[in-house]
């Protein structure tokens, strides 16, 4: 039996949940049609070419440019 006060550390899981690796292999940026890289720590899919980070919510990539975060730099 587990102690109710035990909790997993915040770094135990990605912010947006896990994503099926097979899905990551076929997804592309909707703006550039280029590759995406998975930022596990932030729970985002990154399009370096477009300078956008697409959020992952409950394990589902939100591939809408209006929902994406602009990358600084």
PDB file of N, CA, C, O and CB in Angstrom:
ATOM      1  N   UNK A   1       0.856  -1.179   0.000  1.00  0.00           N
ATOM      2  CA  UNK A   1       0.000   0.000   0.000  1.00  0.00           C
ATOM      3  C   UNK A   1       0.894   1.232   0.000  1.00  0.00           C
ATOM      4  O   UNK A   1       1.920   1.259   0.680  1.00  0.00           O
ATOM      5  CB  UNK A   1      -0.969   0.003   1.229  1.00  0.00           C
ATOM      6  N   UNK A   2       0.508   2.250  -0.760  1.00  0.00           N
ATOM      7  CA  UNK A   2       1.318   3.450  -0.846  1.00  0.00           C
ATOM      8  C   UNK A   2       0.847   4.490   0.153  1.00  0.00           C
ATOM      9  O   UNK A   2      -0.315   4.518   0.559  1.00  0.00           O
ATOM     10  CB  UNK A   2       1.282   4.017  -2.255  1.00  0.00           C
ATOM     11  N   UNK A   3       1.767   5.329   0.529  1.00  0.00           N
ATOM     12  CA  UNK A   3       1.477   6.412   1.450  1.00  0.00           C
ATOM     13  C   UNK A   3       0.799   7.538   0.682  1.00  0.00           C
ATOM     14  O   UNK A   3       1.331   7.959  -0.345  1.00  0.00           O
ATOM     15  CB  UNK A   3       2.768   6.913   2.151  1.00  0.00           C
ATOM     16  N   UNK A   4      -0.352   8.050   1.126  1.00  0.00           N
ATOM     17  CA  UNK A   4      -1.050   9.110   0.384  1.00  0.00           C
ATOM     18  C   UNK A   4      -0.235  10.397   0.263  1.00  0.00           C
ATOM     19  O   UNK A   4      -0.536  11.236  -0.586  1.00  0.00           O
ATOM     20  CB  UNK A   4      -2.369   9.418   1.055  1.00  0.00           C
ATOM     21  N   UNK A   5       0.774  10.563   1.086  1.00  0.00           N
ATOM     22  CA  UNK A   5       1.580  11.778   0.981  1.00  0.00           C
ATOM     23  C   UNK A   5       2.696  11.637  -0.042  1.00  0.00           C
ATOM     24  O   UNK A   5       3.359  12.619  -0.375  1.00  0.00           O
ATOM     25  CB  UNK A   5       2.167  12.132   2.330  1.00  0.00           C
ATOM     26  N   UNK A   6       2.912  10.409  -0.551  1.00  0.00           N
ATOM     27  CA  UNK A   6       3.932  10.211  -1.578  1.00  0.00           C
ATOM     28  C   UNK A   6       3.422  10.743  -2.911  1.00  0.00           C
ATOM     29  O   UNK A   6       2.317  10.416  -3.342  1.00  0.00           O
ATOM     30  CB  UNK A   6       4.316   8.715  -1.699  1.00  0.00           C
ATOM     31  N   UNK A   7       4.230  11.554  -3.547  1.00  0.00           N
ATOM     32  CA  UNK A   7       3.887  12.051  -4.880  1.00  0.00           C
ATOM     33  C   UNK A   7       5.111  11.934  -5.748  1.00  0.00           C
ATOM     34  O   UNK A   7       6.241  11.948  -5.260  1.00  0.00           O
ATOM     35  CB  UNK A   7       3.373  13.520  -4.838  1.00  0.00           C
ATOM     36  N   UNK A   8       4.879  11.818  -7.041  1.00  0.00           N
ATOM     37  CA  UNK A   8       5.986  11.749  -7.986  1.00  0.00           C
ATOM     38  C   UNK A   8       6.596  13.130  -8.128  1.00  0.00           C
ATOM     39  O   UNK A   8       5.879  14.128  -8.065  1.00  0.00           O
ATOM     40  CB  UNK A   8       5.519  11.207  -9.362  1.00  0.00           C
ATOM     41  N   UNK A   9       7.894  13.206  -8.316  1.00  0.00           N
ATOM     42  CA  UNK A   9       8.508  14.515  -8.531  1.00  0.00           C
ATOM     43  C   UNK A   9       8.015  15.128  -9.834  1.00  0.00           C
ATOM     44  O   UNK A   9       7.668  14.402 -10.765  1.00  0.00           O
ATOM     45  CB  UNK A   9      10.041  14.399  -8.545  1.00  0.00           C
ATOM     46  N   UNK A  10       7.979  16.460  -9.910  1.00  0.00           N
ATOM     47  CA  UNK A  10       7.465  17.123 -11.115  1.00  0.00           C
ATOM     48  C   UNK A  10       8.196  16.707 -12.388  1.00  0.00           C
ATOM     49  O   UNK A  10       7.612  16.748 -13.471  1.00  0.00           O
ATOM     50  CB  UNK A  10       7.562  18.618 -10.953  1.00  0.00           C
ATOM     51  N   UNK A  11       9.452  16.310 -12.278  1.00  0.00           N
ATOM     52  CA  UNK A  11      10.210  15.951 -13.470  1.00  0.00           C
ATOM     53  C   UNK A  11       9.960  14.514 -13.912  1.00  0.00           C
ATOM     54  O   UNK A  11      10.555  14.067 -14.892  1.00  0.00           O
ATOM     55  CB  UNK A  11      11.680  16.156 -13.221  1.00  0.00           C
ATOM     56  N   UNK A  12       9.100  13.783 -13.218  1.00  0.00           N
ATOM     57  CA  UNK A  12       8.883  12.376 -13.538  1.00  0.00           C
ATOM     58  C   UNK A  12       8.196  12.186 -14.880  1.00  0.00           C
ATOM     59  O   UNK A  12       8.442  11.183 -15.550  1.00  0.00           O
ATOM     60  CB  UNK A  12       8.066  11.721 -12.454  1.00  0.00           C
ATOM     61  N   UNK A  13       7.354  13.101 -15.289  1.00  0.00           N
ATOM     62  CA  UNK A  13       6.638  12.977 -16.556  1.00  0.00           C
ATOM     63  C   UNK A  13       6.683  14.302 -17.291  1.00  0.00           C
ATOM     64  O   UNK A  13       6.740  15.361 -16.664  1.00  0.00           O
ATOM     65  CB  UNK A  13       5.175  12.529 -16.329  1.00  0.00           C
ATOM     66  N   UNK A  14       6.657  14.252 -18.614  1.00  0.00           N
ATOM     67  CA  UNK A  14       6.639  15.491 -19.376  1.00  0.00           C
ATOM     68  C   UNK A  14       5.380  16.305 -19.085  1.00  0.00           C
ATOM     69  O   UNK A  14       4.343  15.756 -18.713  1.00  0.00           O
ATOM     70  CB  UNK A  14       6.737  15.193 -20.866  1.00  0.00           C
ATOM     71  N   UNK A  15       5.485  17.602 -19.258  1.00  0.00           N
ATOM     72  CA  UNK A  15       4.385  18.501 -18.937  1.00  0.00           C
ATOM     73  C   UNK A  15       3.095  18.151 -19.680  1.00  0.00           C
ATOM     74  O   UNK A  15       2.009  18.223 -19.104  1.00  0.00           O
ATOM     75  CB  UNK A  15       4.781  19.918 -19.253  1.00  0.00           C
ATOM     76  N   UNK A  16       3.206  17.774 -20.951  1.00  0.00           N
ATOM     77  CA  UNK A  16       2.009  17.499 -21.741  1.00  0.00           C
ATOM     78  C   UNK A  16       1.622  16.041 -21.787  1.00  0.00           C
ATOM     79  O   UNK A  16       0.671  15.676 -22.478  1.00  0.00           O
ATOM     80  CB  UNK A  16       2.201  17.985 -23.121  1.00  0.00           C
ATOM     81  N   UNK A  17       2.337  15.202 -21.068  1.00  0.00           N
ATOM     82  CA  UNK A  17       2.084  13.774 -21.122  1.00  0.00           C
ATOM     83  C   UNK A  17       2.958  13.134 -22.183  1.00  0.00           C
ATOM     84  O   UNK A  17       3.625  13.814 -22.962  1.00  0.00           O
ATOM     85  CB  UNK A  17       0.605  13.491 -21.399  1.00  0.00           C
ATOM     86  N   UNK A  18       2.938  11.814 -22.194  1.00  0.00           N
ATOM     87  CA  UNK A  18       3.767  11.116 -23.174  1.00  0.00           C
ATOM     88  C   UNK A  18       3.056  11.070 -24.514  1.00  0.00           C
ATOM     89  O   UNK A  18       1.829  11.131 -24.589  1.00  0.00           O
ATOM     90  CB  UNK A  18       4.104   9.692 -22.694  1.00  0.00           C
ATOM     91  N   UNK A  19       3.846  10.960 -25.566  1.00  0.00           N
ATOM     92  CA  UNK A  19       3.329  10.914 -26.923  1.00  0.00           C
ATOM     93  C   UNK A  19       3.805   9.621 -27.557  1.00  0.00           C
ATOM     94  O   UNK A  19       4.949   9.211 -27.362  1.00  0.00           O
ATOM     95  CB  UNK A  19       3.783  12.155 -27.753  1.00  0.00           C
ATOM     96  N   UNK A  20       2.941   8.988 -28.307  1.00  0.00           N
ATOM     97  CA  UNK A  20       3.285   7.751 -29.002  1.00  0.00           C
ATOM     98  C   UNK A  20       4.456   8.016 -29.956  1.00  0.00           C
ATOM     99  O   UNK A  20       4.348   8.871 -30.834  1.00  0.00           O
ATOM    100  CB  UNK A  20       2.053   7.188 -29.779  1.00  0.00           C
ATOM    101  N   UNK A  21       5.565   7.300 -29.796  1.00  0.00           N
ATOM    102  CA  UNK A  21       6.731   7.523 -30.656  1.00  0.00           C
ATOM    103  C   UNK A  21       6.416   7.341 -32.138  1.00  0.00           C
ATOM    104  O   UNK A  21       7.016   8.007 -32.982  1.00  0.00           O
ATOM    105  CB  UNK A  21       7.848   6.584 -30.259  1.00  0.00           C
ATOM    106  N   UNK A  22       5.488   6.452 -32.461  1.00  0.00           N
ATOM    107  CA  UNK A  22       5.119   6.268 -33.879  1.00  0.00           C
ATOM    108  C   UNK A  22       4.466   7.524 -34.442  1.00  0.00           C
ATOM    109  O   UNK A  22       4.653   7.855 -35.613  1.00  0.00           O
ATOM    110  CB  UNK A  22       4.164   5.066 -34.041  1.00  0.00           C
ATOM    111  N   UNK A  23       3.702   8.219 -33.611  1.00  0.00           N
ATOM    112  CA  UNK A  23       3.062   9.463 -34.035  1.00  0.00           C
ATOM    113  C   UNK A  23       4.123  10.533 -34.285  1.00  0.00           C
ATOM    114  O   UNK A  23       4.033  11.290 -35.252  1.00  0.00           O
ATOM    115  CB  UNK A  23       2.041   9.946 -32.972  1.00  0.00           C
ATOM    116  N   UNK A  24       5.122  10.592 -33.415  1.00  0.00           N
ATOM    117  CA  UNK A  24       6.184  11.583 -33.583  1.00  0.00           C
ATOM    118  C   UNK A  24       6.942  11.388 -34.898  1.00  0.00           C
ATOM    119  O   UNK A  24       7.440  12.352 -35.479  1.00  0.00           O
ATOM    120  CB  UNK A  24       7.156  11.510 -32.409  1.00  0.00           C
ATOM    121  N   UNK A  25       7.026  10.153 -35.359  1.00  0.00           N
ATOM    122  CA  UNK A  25       7.739   9.866 -36.604  1.00  0.00           C
ATOM    123  C   UNK A  25       7.031  10.417 -37.830  1.00  0.00           C
ATOM    124  O   UNK A  25       7.681  10.719 -38.831  1.00  0.00           O
ATOM    125  CB  UNK A  25       7.922   8.381 -36.759  1.00  0.00           C
ATOM    126  N   UNK A  26       5.700  10.556 -37.774  1.00  0.00           N
ATOM    127  CA  UNK A  26       4.959  10.975 -38.969  1.00  0.00           C
ATOM    128  C   UNK A  26       4.488  12.428 -38.933  1.00  0.00           C
ATOM    129  O   UNK A  26       4.115  12.981 -39.968  1.00  0.00           O
ATOM    130  CB  UNK A  26       3.772  10.084 -39.154  1.00  0.00           C
ATOM    131  N   UNK A  27       4.502  13.051 -37.755  1.00  0.00           N
ATOM    132  CA  UNK A  27       4.048  14.443 -37.664  1.00  0.00           C
ATOM    133  C   UNK A  27       5.068  15.393 -38.284  1.00  0.00           C
ATOM    134  O   UNK A  27       6.276  15.195 -38.157  1.00  0.00           O
ATOM    135  CB  UNK A  27       3.794  14.829 -36.199  1.00  0.00           C
ATOM    136  N   UNK A  28       4.568  16.421 -38.952  1.00  0.00           N
ATOM    137  CA  UNK A  28       5.401  17.497 -39.484  1.00  0.00           C
ATOM    138  C   UNK A  28       4.770  18.827 -39.102  1.00  0.00           C
ATOM    139  O   UNK A  28       3.597  18.884 -38.735  1.00  0.00           O
ATOM    140  CB  UNK A  28       5.564  17.379 -41.034  1.00  0.00           C
ATOM    141  N   UNK A  29       5.545  19.880 -39.188  1.00  0.00           N
ATOM    142  CA  UNK A  29       5.037  21.223 -38.904  1.00  0.00           C
ATOM    143  C   UNK A  29       3.971  21.583 -39.937  1.00  0.00           C
ATOM    144  O   UNK A  29       4.218  21.448 -41.135  1.00  0.00           O
ATOM    145  CB  UNK A  29       6.193  22.273 -38.911  1.00  0.00           C
ATOM    146  N   UNK A  30       2.797  22.035 -39.509  1.00  0.00           N
ATOM    147  CA  UNK A  30       1.753  22.409 -40.461  1.00  0.00           C
ATOM    148  C   UNK A  30       2.089  23.669 -41.262  1.00  0.00           C
ATOM    149  O   UNK A  30       1.491  23.910 -42.311  1.00  0.00           O
ATOM    150  CB  UNK A  30       0.453  22.615 -39.728  1.00  0.00           C
ATOM    151  N   UNK A  31       3.027  24.462 -40.784  1.00  0.00           N
ATOM    152  CA  UNK A  31       3.409  25.695 -41.478  1.00  0.00           C
ATOM    153  C   UNK A  31       4.467  25.420 -42.549  1.00  0.00           C
ATOM    154  O   UNK A  31       4.322  25.829 -43.700  1.00  0.00           O
ATOM    155  CB  UNK A  31       3.935  26.733 -40.473  1.00  0.00           C
ATOM    156  N   UNK A  32       5.531  24.720 -42.150  1.00  0.00           N
ATOM    157  CA  UNK A  32       6.663  24.501 -43.058  1.00  0.00           C
ATOM    158  C   UNK A  32       6.678  23.113 -43.690  1.00  0.00           C
ATOM    159  O   UNK A  32       7.408  22.881 -44.654  1.00  0.00           O
ATOM    160  CB  UNK A  32       7.951  24.717 -42.318  1.00  0.00           C
ATOM    161  N   UNK A  33       5.895  22.208 -43.168  1.00  0.00           N
ATOM    162  CA  UNK A  33       5.908  20.791 -43.568  1.00  0.00           C
ATOM    163  C   UNK A  33       7.252  20.142 -43.264  1.00  0.00           C
ATOM    164  O   UNK A  33       7.576  19.084 -43.803  1.00  0.00           O
ATOM    165  CB  UNK A  33       5.592  20.654 -45.065  1.00  0.00           C
ATOM    166  N   UNK A  34       8.035  20.785 -42.392  1.00  0.00           N
ATOM    167  CA  UNK A  34       9.338  20.281 -41.997  1.00  0.00           C
ATOM    168  C   UNK A  34       9.261  19.433 -40.744  1.00  0.00           C
ATOM    169  O   UNK A  34       8.196  19.284 -40.145  1.00  0.00           O
ATOM    170  CB  UNK A  34      10.294  21.422 -41.783  1.00  0.00           C
ATOM    171  N   UNK A  35      10.402  18.879 -40.353  1.00  0.00           N
ATOM    172  CA  UNK A  35      10.446  17.991 -39.187  1.00  0.00           C
ATOM    173  C   UNK A  35      10.217  18.731 -37.872  1.00  0.00           C
ATOM    174  O   UNK A  35      10.419  19.940 -37.763  1.00  0.00           O
ATOM    175  CB  UNK A  35      11.778  17.278 -39.135  1.00  0.00           C
ATOM    176  N   UNK A  36       9.787  17.958 -36.885  1.00  0.00           N
ATOM    177  CA  UNK A  36       9.583  18.461 -35.528  1.00  0.00           C
ATOM    178  C   UNK A  36      10.492  17.687 -34.592  1.00  0.00           C
ATOM    179  O   UNK A  36      10.818  16.525 -34.837  1.00  0.00           O
ATOM    180  CB  UNK A  36       8.089  18.334 -35.088  1.00  0.00           C
ATOM    181  N   UNK A  37      10.893  18.341 -33.529  1.00  0.00           N
ATOM    182  CA  UNK A  37      11.627  17.617 -32.484  1.00  0.00           C
ATOM    183  C   UNK A  37      10.825  17.723 -31.197  1.00  0.00           C
ATOM    184  O   UNK A  37      10.157  18.724 -30.938  1.00  0.00           O
ATOM    185  CB  UNK A  37      13.085  18.189 -32.294  1.00  0.00           C
ATOM    186  N   UNK A  38      10.906  16.677 -30.408  1.00  0.00           N
ATOM    187  CA  UNK A  38      10.134  16.573 -29.181  1.00  0.00           C
ATOM    188  C   UNK A  38      10.944  17.115 -28.020  1.00  0.00           C
ATOM    189  O   UNK A  38      12.031  16.616 -27.727  1.00  0.00           O
ATOM    190  CB  UNK A  38       9.715  15.119 -28.916  1.00  0.00           C
ATOM    191  N   UNK A  39      10.416  18.139 -27.357  1.00  0.00           N
ATOM    192  CA  UNK A  39      11.017  18.670 -26.137  1.00  0.00           C
ATOM    193  C   UNK A  39      10.273  18.034 -24.974  1.00  0.00           C
ATOM    194  O   UNK A  39       9.213  18.510 -24.566  1.00  0.00           O
ATOM    195  CB  UNK A  39      10.950  20.251 -26.081  1.00  0.00           C
ATOM    196  N   UNK A  40      10.832  16.964 -24.448  1.00  0.00           N
ATOM    197  CA  UNK A  40      10.180  16.195 -23.393  1.00  0.00           C
ATOM    198  C   UNK A  40       9.979  17.024 -22.128  1.00  0.00           C
ATOM    199  O   UNK A  40       8.934  16.931 -21.485  1.00  0.00           O
ATOM    200  CB  UNK A  40      10.995  14.952 -23.071  1.00  0.00           C
ATOM    201  N   UNK A  41      10.970  17.832 -21.771  1.00  0.00           N
ATOM    202  CA  UNK A  41      10.904  18.624 -20.545  1.00  0.00           C
ATOM    203  C   UNK A  41       9.745  19.617 -20.559  1.00  0.00           C
ATOM    204  O   UNK A  41       9.062  19.798 -19.552  1.00  0.00           O
ATOM    205  CB  UNK A  41      12.210  19.366 -20.338  1.00  0.00           C
ATOM    206  N   UNK A  42       9.528  20.259 -21.709  1.00  0.00           N
ATOM    207  CA  UNK A  42       8.452  21.261 -21.807  1.00  0.00           C
ATOM    208  C   UNK A  42       7.150  20.684 -22.328  1.00  0.00           C
ATOM    209  O   UNK A  42       6.113  21.344 -22.266  1.00  0.00           O
ATOM    210  CB  UNK A  42       8.882  22.396 -22.702  1.00  0.00           C
ATOM    211  N   UNK A  43       7.186  19.451 -22.847  1.00  0.00           N
ATOM    212  CA  UNK A  43       5.971  18.847 -23.383  1.00  0.00           C
ATOM    213  C   UNK A  43       5.504  19.548 -24.639  1.00  0.00           C
ATOM    214  O   UNK A  43       4.326  19.877 -24.778  1.00  0.00           O
ATOM    215  CB  UNK A  43       4.873  18.867 -22.347  1.00  0.00           C
ATOM    216  N   UNK A  44       6.443  19.779 -25.564  1.00  0.00           N
ATOM    217  CA  UNK A  44       6.128  20.496 -26.799  1.00  0.00           C
ATOM    218  C   UNK A  44       6.805  19.823 -27.987  1.00  0.00           C
ATOM    219  O   UNK A  44       7.797  19.107 -27.844  1.00  0.00           O
ATOM    220  CB  UNK A  44       6.564  21.973 -26.700  1.00  0.00           C
ATOM    221  N   UNK A  45       6.237  20.076 -29.160  1.00  0.00           N
ATOM    222  CA  UNK A  45       6.886  19.706 -30.407  1.00  0.00           C
ATOM    223  C   UNK A  45       7.423  20.988 -31.026  1.00  0.00           C
ATOM    224  O   UNK A  45       6.685  21.957 -31.206  1.00  0.00           O
ATOM    225  CB  UNK A  45       5.898  18.959 -31.382  1.00  0.00           C
ATOM    226  N   UNK A  46       8.707  20.989 -31.349  1.00  0.00           N
ATOM    227  CA  UNK A  46       9.390  22.193 -31.798  1.00  0.00           C
ATOM    228  C   UNK A  46       9.632  22.148 -33.298  1.00  0.00           C
ATOM    229  O   UNK A  46      10.158  21.168 -33.825  1.00  0.00           O
ATOM    230  CB  UNK A  46      10.711  22.367 -31.054  1.00  0.00           C
ATOM    231  N   UNK A  47       9.245  23.215 -33.975  1.00  0.00           N
ATOM    232  CA  UNK A  47       9.605  23.423 -35.378  1.00  0.00           C
ATOM    233  C   UNK A  47      10.653  24.520 -35.407  1.00  0.00           C
ATOM    234  O   UNK A  47      10.338  25.705 -35.295  1.00  0.00           O
ATOM    235  CB  UNK A  47       8.349  23.800 -36.261  1.00  0.00           C
ATOM    236  N   UNK A  48      11.915  24.103 -35.560  1.00  0.00           N
ATOM    237  CA  UNK A  48      12.994  25.090 -35.591  1.00  0.00           C
ATOM    238  C   UNK A  48      12.870  26.002 -36.803  1.00  0.00           C
ATOM    239  O   UNK A  48      13.157  27.196 -36.712  1.00  0.00           O
ATOM    240  CB  UNK A  48      14.354  24.393 -35.599  1.00  0.00           C
ATOM    241  N   UNK A  49      12.452  25.459 -37.919  1.00  0.00           N
ATOM    242  CA  UNK A  49      12.342  26.241 -39.159  1.00  0.00           C
ATOM    243  C   UNK A  49      11.277  27.340 -39.036  1.00  0.00           C
ATOM    244  O   UNK A  49      11.482  28.459 -39.506  1.00  0.00           O
ATOM    245  CB  UNK A  49      12.005  25.314 -40.343  1.00  0.00           C
ATOM    246  N   UNK A  50      10.149  27.020 -38.407  1.00  0.00           N
ATOM    247  CA  UNK A  50       9.064  28.001 -38.241  1.00  0.00           C
ATOM    248  C   UNK A  50       9.246  28.847 -36.989  1.00  0.00           C
ATOM    249  O   UNK A  50       8.626  29.902 -36.857  1.00  0.00           O
ATOM    250  CB  UNK A  50       7.714  27.291 -38.185  1.00  0.00           C
ATOM    251  N   UNK A  51      10.097  28.388 -36.066  1.00  0.00           N
ATOM    252  CA  UNK A  51      10.268  29.107 -34.810  1.00  0.00           C
ATOM    253  C   UNK A  51       9.054  28.992 -33.909  1.00  0.00           C
ATOM    254  O   UNK A  51       8.708  29.932 -33.194  1.00  0.00           O
ATOM    255  CB  UNK A  51      10.561  30.556 -35.081  1.00  0.00           C
ATOM    256  N   UNK A  52       8.400  27.820 -33.948  1.00  0.00           N
ATOM    257  CA  UNK A  52       7.183  27.602 -33.171  1.00  0.00           C
ATOM    258  C   UNK A  52       7.310  26.351 -32.310  1.00  0.00           C
ATOM    259  O   UNK A  52       8.011  25.401 -32.658  1.00  0.00           O
ATOM    260  CB  UNK A  52       5.966  27.486 -34.098  1.00  0.00           C
ATOM    261  N   UNK A  53       6.615  26.379 -31.182  1.00  0.00           N
ATOM    262  CA  UNK A  53       6.540  25.225 -30.288  1.00  0.00           C
ATOM    263  C   UNK A  53       5.070  24.873 -30.113  1.00  0.00           C
ATOM    264  O   UNK A  53       4.290  25.662 -29.579  1.00  0.00           O
ATOM    265  CB  UNK A  53       7.227  25.518 -28.901  1.00  0.00           C
ATOM    266  N   UNK A  54       4.703  23.689 -30.564  1.00  0.00           N
ATOM    267  CA  UNK A  54       3.320  23.231 -30.487  1.00  0.00           C
ATOM    268  C   UNK A  54       3.111  22.495 -29.162  1.00  0.00           C
ATOM    269  O   UNK A  54       3.888  21.602 -28.824  1.00  0.00           O
ATOM    270  CB  UNK A  54       2.968  22.311 -31.698  1.00  0.00           C
ATOM    271  N   UNK A  55       2.073  22.860 -28.411  1.00  0.00           N
ATOM    272  CA  UNK A  55       1.857  22.217 -27.110  1.00  0.00           C
ATOM    273  C   UNK A  55       1.337  20.792 -27.258  1.00  0.00           C
ATOM    274  O   UNK A  55       0.750  20.424 -28.276  1.00  0.00           O
ATOM    275  CB  UNK A  55       0.881  23.035 -26.276  1.00  0.00           C
ATOM    276  N   UNK A  56       1.565  20.014 -26.228  1.00  0.00           N
ATOM    277  CA  UNK A  56       0.993  18.671 -26.133  1.00  0.00           C
ATOM    278  C   UNK A  56       0.123  18.679 -24.885  1.00  0.00           C
ATOM    279  O   UNK A  56       0.598  18.944 -23.781  1.00  0.00           O
ATOM    280  CB  UNK A  56       2.115  17.536 -26.069  1.00  0.00           C
ATOM    281  N   UNK A  57      -1.149  18.387 -25.076  1.00  0.00           N
ATOM    282  CA  UNK A  57      -2.100  18.395 -23.962  1.00  0.00           C
ATOM    283  C   UNK A  57      -2.695  17.004 -23.802  1.00  0.00           C
ATOM    284  O   UNK A  57      -3.284  16.460 -24.736  1.00  0.00           O
ATOM    285  CB  UNK A  57      -3.223  19.449 -24.190  1.00  0.00           C
ATOM    286  N   UNK A  58      -2.539  16.443 -22.632  1.00  0.00           N
ATOM    287  CA  UNK A  58      -3.044  15.096 -22.340  1.00  0.00           C
ATOM    288  C   UNK A  58      -2.562  14.084 -23.370  1.00  0.00           C
ATOM    289  O   UNK A  58      -3.300  13.178 -23.757  1.00  0.00           O
ATOM    290  CB  UNK A  58      -4.572  15.100 -22.294  1.00  0.00           C
ATOM    291  N   UNK A  59      -1.311  14.245 -23.813  1.00  0.00           N
ATOM    292  CA  UNK A  59      -0.725  13.316 -24.763  1.00  0.00           C
ATOM    293  C   UNK A  59      -1.102  13.564 -26.207  1.00  0.00           C
ATOM    294  O   UNK A  59      -0.723  12.785 -27.081  1.00  0.00           O
ATOM    295  CB  UNK A  59      -1.109  11.952 -24.403  1.00  0.00           C
ATOM    296  N   UNK A  60      -1.849  14.644 -26.485  1.00  0.00           N
ATOM    297  CA  UNK A  60      -2.298  14.946 -27.845  1.00  0.00           C
ATOM    298  C   UNK A  60      -1.590  16.201 -28.342  1.00  0.00           C
ATOM    299  O   UNK A  60      -1.748  17.268 -27.747  1.00  0.00           O
ATOM    300  CB  UNK A  60      -3.843  15.129 -27.896  1.00  0.00           C
ATOM    301  N   UNK A  61      -0.813  16.097 -29.421  1.00  0.00           N
ATOM    302  CA  UNK A  61      -0.174  17.282 -29.987  1.00  0.00           C
ATOM    303  C   UNK A  61      -1.231  18.224 -30.572  1.00  0.00           C
ATOM    304  O   UNK A  61      -2.100  17.794 -31.331  1.00  0.00           O
ATOM    305  CB  UNK A  61       0.852  16.879 -31.073  1.00  0.00           C
ATOM    306  N   UNK A  62      -1.154  19.488 -30.219  1.00  0.00           N
ATOM    307  CA  UNK A  62      -2.075  20.505 -30.739  1.00  0.00           C
ATOM    308  C   UNK A  62      -1.343  21.201 -31.889  1.00  0.00           C
ATOM    309  O   UNK A  62      -0.529  22.099 -31.671  1.00  0.00           O
ATOM    310  CB  UNK A  62      -2.525  21.545 -29.605  1.00  0.00           C
ATOM    311  N   UNK A  63      -1.644  20.774 -33.108  1.00  0.00           N
ATOM    312  CA  UNK A  63      -0.888  21.213 -34.279  1.00  0.00           C
ATOM    313  C   UNK A  63      -1.549  22.406 -34.977  1.00  0.00           C
ATOM    314  O   UNK A  63      -1.660  22.430 -36.203  1.00  0.00           O
ATOM    315  CB  UNK A  63      -0.737  20.059 -35.263  1.00  0.00           C
ATOM    316  N   UNK A  64      -1.979  23.377 -34.203  1.00  0.00           N
ATOM    317  CA  UNK A  64      -2.596  24.589 -34.738  1.00  0.00           C
ATOM    318  C   UNK A  64      -1.631  25.758 -34.553  1.00  0.00           C
ATOM    319  O   UNK A  64      -1.221  26.044 -33.428  1.00  0.00           O
ATOM    320  CB  UNK A  64      -3.962  24.879 -34.039  1.00  0.00           C
ATOM    321  N   UNK A  65      -1.263  26.435 -35.635  1.00  0.00           N
ATOM    322  CA  UNK A  65      -0.335  27.569 -35.502  1.00  0.00           C
ATOM    323  C   UNK A  65      -0.810  28.623 -34.498  1.00  0.00           C
ATOM    324  O   UNK A  65       0.013  29.245 -33.826  1.00  0.00           O
ATOM    325  CB  UNK A  65      -0.133  28.223 -36.852  1.00  0.00           C
ATOM    326  N   UNK A  66      -2.109  28.827 -34.389  1.00  0.00           N
ATOM    327  CA  UNK A  66      -2.631  29.813 -33.436  1.00  0.00           C
ATOM    328  C   UNK A  66      -2.408  29.396 -31.975  1.00  0.00           C
ATOM    329  O   UNK A  66      -2.395  30.244 -31.083  1.00  0.00           O
ATOM    330  CB  UNK A  66      -4.120  30.031 -33.684  1.00  0.00           C
ATOM    331  N   UNK A  67      -2.234  28.105 -31.735  1.00  0.00           N
ATOM    332  CA  UNK A  67      -2.004  27.590 -30.382  1.00  0.00           C
ATOM    333  C   UNK A  67      -0.519  27.474 -30.063  1.00  0.00           C
ATOM    334  O   UNK A  67      -0.147  27.248 -28.911  1.00  0.00           O
ATOM    335  CB  UNK A  67      -2.672  26.232 -30.216  1.00  0.00           C
ATOM    336  N   UNK A  68       0.325  27.628 -31.067  1.00  0.00           N
ATOM    337  CA  UNK A  68       1.770  27.443 -30.889  1.00  0.00           C
ATOM    338  C   UNK A  68       2.392  28.657 -30.184  1.00  0.00           C
ATOM    339  O   UNK A  68       1.912  29.786 -30.282  1.00  0.00           O
ATOM    340  CB  UNK A  68       2.455  27.211 -32.257  1.00  0.00           C
ATOM    341  N   UNK A  69       3.466  28.367 -29.483  1.00  0.00           N
ATOM    342  CA  UNK A  69       4.249  29.411 -28.817  1.00  0.00           C
ATOM    343  C   UNK A  69       5.403  29.791 -29.718  1.00  0.00           C
ATOM    344  O   UNK A  69       6.088  28.926 -30.264  1.00  0.00           O
ATOM    345  CB  UNK A  69       4.766  28.939 -27.423  1.00  0.00           C
ATOM    346  N   UNK A  70       5.619  31.087 -29.872  1.00  0.00           N
ATOM    347  CA  UNK A  70       6.775  31.562 -30.648  1.00  0.00           C
ATOM    348  C   UNK A  70       8.040  31.346 -29.863  1.00  0.00           C
ATOM    349  O   UNK A  70       8.092  31.618 -28.664  1.00  0.00           O
ATOM    350  CB  UNK A  70       6.628  33.049 -31.018  1.00  0.00           C
ATOM    351  N   UNK A  71       9.059  30.859 -30.535  1.00  0.00           N
ATOM    352  CA  UNK A  71      10.355  30.655 -29.903  1.00  0.00           C
ATOM    353  C   UNK A  71      11.124  31.963 -29.937  1.00  0.00           C
ATOM    354  O   UNK A  71      11.139  32.654 -30.955  1.00  0.00           O
ATOM    355  CB  UNK A  71      11.152  29.523 -30.606  1.00  0.00           C
ATOM    356  N   UNK A  72      11.755  32.300 -28.841  1.00  0.00           N
ATOM    357  CA  UNK A  72      12.576  33.504 -28.800  1.00  0.00           C
ATOM    358  C   UNK A  72      13.968  33.165 -29.306  1.00  0.00           C
ATOM    359  O   UNK A  72      14.491  32.078 -29.061  1.00  0.00           O
ATOM    360  CB  UNK A  72      12.636  34.096 -27.365  1.00  0.00           C
ATOM    361  N   UNK A  73      14.551  34.114 -30.012  1.00  0.00           N
ATOM    362  CA  UNK A  73      15.930  33.915 -30.455  1.00  0.00           C
ATOM    363  C   UNK A  73      15.977  33.693 -31.867  1.00  0.00           C
ATOM    364  O   UNK A  73      17.057  33.505 -32.427  1.00  0.00           O
ATOM    365  CB  UNK A  73      16.583  32.800 -29.770  1.00  0.00           C
TER     366      UNK A  73
END
